[in-house]
Amino acid sequence: MQYSGIKNKVAIITGAGEGIGFAIVELLLKAGANVVLNDLDKEKAESASTKLNSIYDGNCIAFSGDSGNLSVINNMVDFTLENFGRIDFIVPNAAITIFGSFLETSSEDFQKSLQLNLHGAYFLVQRAAQEMIKQGTGGKVVLISSQVGIRAYKNLTPYAMTKAALRMMAINLAYELGEHLINLNVVAPGATLTERTSNEQPDYSGMWGKLNPNGRVGKPEDIAKTCLFLLSEEADHINGQTIPVDGGWTTAGKYPEDL
Ligand SMILES: NC(=O)c1ccc[n+]([C@@H]2O[C@H](COP(=O)([O-])OP(=O)(O)OC[C@H]3O[C@@H](n4cnc5c(N)ncnc54)[C@H](O)[C@@H]3O)[C@@H](O)[C@H]2O)c1
């Protein structure tokens, strides 16, 4: 299906040099949007945008920097306005996943999780919403949560807390920004095979395939397709909702220790 209201729109996607963010940028460009592709890693951001520009008509510009940092966020929004003149879509996708038991979590790791996963998303959406309100044409935000922001999972508590908080952020802002026709929804990916997850765990697909009711792991495109729908006009009347894209794990998935 071809979605409406994507062509010529302007998007900022963070943490998009690879993985799920990259797949979101790819679908937006394919549908004719213009995208600022952010990544902490300058080389990754530049090579991803060069690759995508060689394939698609939409225009992709790299912007490197830590999307948890307030001055980077402000510079990124200014850069978007200078290059494209407006902002329509925001997907704060960059996040840090730190594993470890609750009893041994350091304050530093806890703060790192908050800084990128929550502070970064919060202030990017705040600054972009200010611009959207000035533009007077509304806008759309998709926050990236996680299956572990919905259902308990061991050794991921700070990460899971940030991912659950994003769902509350969308609920509150759907109310607070609704009158400006800015809507916010959340996609909660399940275990998804990306460069990072396949490096973290040998046989990631094999293990999570067994834990998910549908017998497979997610692909970055599974998540990106749901984001594209939520950014489109077809989703205009959906606001403040979370869609798990998880093969059914939050409904009836198993834990590794169940195998
Ligand atoms: N992959 C999964 O299984 C999974 C499951 C649930 C939720 N998620 C969520 O989906 C999103 C994307 O996940 P992923 O696995 O594709 O991501 P990832 O960990 O592979 O990171 C993607 C990119 O983000 C960049 N990045 C890291 N820190 C950054 C920062 N401070 N500023 C800007 N860029 C930064 C990295 O360089 C990398 O290129 C995240 O929010 C993650 O929490 C992923």
The ligand as an SDF file (V2000), in Angstrom:
LIG
                    3D

 44 48  0  0  0  0  0  0  0  0999 V2000
   16.9390   -4.1860   17.9830 N   0  0  0  0  0  0  0  0  0  0  0  0
   16.0360   -4.6210   18.8510 C   0  0  0  0  0  0  0  0  0  0  0  0
   15.8750   -5.8220   19.0610 O   0  0  0  0  0  0  0  0  0  0  0  0
   15.1500   -3.6380   19.5730 C   0  0  0  0  0  0  0  0  0  0  0  0
   14.1100   -4.1460   20.3870 C   0  0  0  0  0  0  0  0  0  0  0  0
   13.2980   -3.2520   21.0510 C   0  0  0  0  0  0  0  0  0  0  0  0
   13.4850   -1.8860   20.9100 C   0  0  0  0  0  0  0  0  0  0  0  0
   14.4940   -1.4350   20.1200 N   0  0  0  0  0  0  0  0  0  0  0  0
   14.6620    0.0060   20.0090 C   0  0  0  0  0  0  0  0  0  0  0  0
   14.7110    0.3630   18.6380 O   0  0  0  0  0  0  0  0  0  0  0  0
   15.6040    1.4550   18.4560 C   0  0  0  0  0  0  0  0  0  0  0  0
   16.6760    1.1000   17.4380 C   0  0  0  0  0  0  0  0  0  0  0  0
   17.3010   -0.0930   17.8270 O   0  0  0  0  0  0  0  0  0  0  0  0
   18.5690   -0.6780   17.0180 P   0  0  0  0  0  0  0  0  0  0  0  0
   18.8360   -2.0120   17.5970 O   0  0  0  0  0  0  0  0  0  0  0  0
   18.3220   -0.5170   15.5610 O   0  0  0  0  0  0  0  0  0  0  0  0
   19.6760    0.3900   17.4710 O   0  0  0  0  0  0  0  0  0  0  0  0
   21.2670    0.2770   17.6240 P   0  0  0  0  0  0  0  0  0  0  0  0
   21.6050    0.0460   19.0550 O   0  0  0  0  0  0  0  0  0  0  0  0
   21.7720   -0.6670   16.6190 O   0  0  0  0  0  0  0  0  0  0  0  0
   21.7300    1.7580   17.2550 O   0  0  0  0  0  0  0  0  0  0  0  0
   21.4400    2.3320   16.0040 C   0  0  0  0  0  0  0  0  0  0  0  0
   22.3860    3.4880   15.7740 C   0  0  0  0  0  0  0  0  0  0  0  0
   22.2780    4.4450   16.8360 O   0  0  0  0  0  0  0  0  0  0  0  0
   23.5330    5.0810   16.9600 C   0  0  0  0  0  0  0  0  0  0  0  0
   23.6370    5.7650   18.2590 N   0  0  0  0  0  0  0  0  0  0  0  0
   24.0240    5.2570   19.4470 C   0  0  0  0  0  0  0  0  0  0  0  0
   24.0520    6.2150   20.3870 N   0  0  0  0  0  0  0  0  0  0  0  0
   23.6670    7.3620   19.7830 C   0  0  0  0  0  0  0  0  0  0  0  0
   23.5080    8.6970   20.2250 C   0  0  0  0  0  0  0  0  0  0  0  0
   23.7920    9.0500   21.4780 N   0  0  0  0  0  0  0  0  0  0  0  0
   23.0910    9.6320   19.3220 N   0  0  0  0  0  0  0  0  0  0  0  0
   22.8530    9.2830   18.0430 C   0  0  0  0  0  0  0  0  0  0  0  0
   23.0070    8.0410   17.5560 N   0  0  0  0  0  0  0  0  0  0  0  0
   23.4010    7.0890   18.4290 C   0  0  0  0  0  0  0  0  0  0  0  0
   24.5350    3.9420   16.7710 C   0  0  0  0  0  0  0  0  0  0  0  0
   25.8040    4.4530   16.3410 O   0  0  0  0  0  0  0  0  0  0  0  0
   23.8650    3.0700   15.7170 C   0  0  0  0  0  0  0  0  0  0  0  0
   24.3290    3.3160   14.4120 O   0  0  0  0  0  0  0  0  0  0  0  0
   16.1570    1.7970   19.8400 C   0  0  0  0  0  0  0  0  0  0  0  0
   15.3550    2.8070   20.4190 O   0  0  0  0  0  0  0  0  0  0  0  0
   15.9750    0.4940   20.5990 C   0  0  0  0  0  0  0  0  0  0  0  0
   15.8720    0.6970   21.9990 O   0  0  0  0  0  0  0  0  0  0  0  0
   15.3310   -2.2720   19.4520 C   0  0  0  0  0  0  0  0  0  0  0  0
  1  2  1  0
  2  3  2  0
  2  4  1  0
  4  5  1  0
  4 44  2  0
  5  6  2  0
  6  7  1  0
  7  8  2  0
  8  9  1  0
  8 44  1  0
  9 10  1  0
  9 42  1  0
 10 11  1  0
 11 12  1  0
 11 40  1  0
 12 13  1  0
 13 14  1  0
 14 15  2  0
 14 16  1  0
 14 17  1  0
 17 18  1  0
 18 19  2  0
 18 20  1  0
 18 21  1  0
 21 22  1  0
 22 23  1  0
 23 24  1  0
 23 38  1  0
 24 25  1  0
 25 26  1  0
 25 36  1  0
 26 27  1  0
 26 35  1  0
 27 28  2  0
 28 29  1  0
 29 30  1  0
 29 35  2  0
 30 31  1  0
 30 32  2  0
 32 33  1  0
 33 34  2  0
 34 35  1  0
 36 37  1  0
 36 38  1  0
 38 39  1  0
 40 41  1  0
 40 42  1  0
 42 43  1  0
M  CHG  2   8   1  16  -1
M  END
$$$$
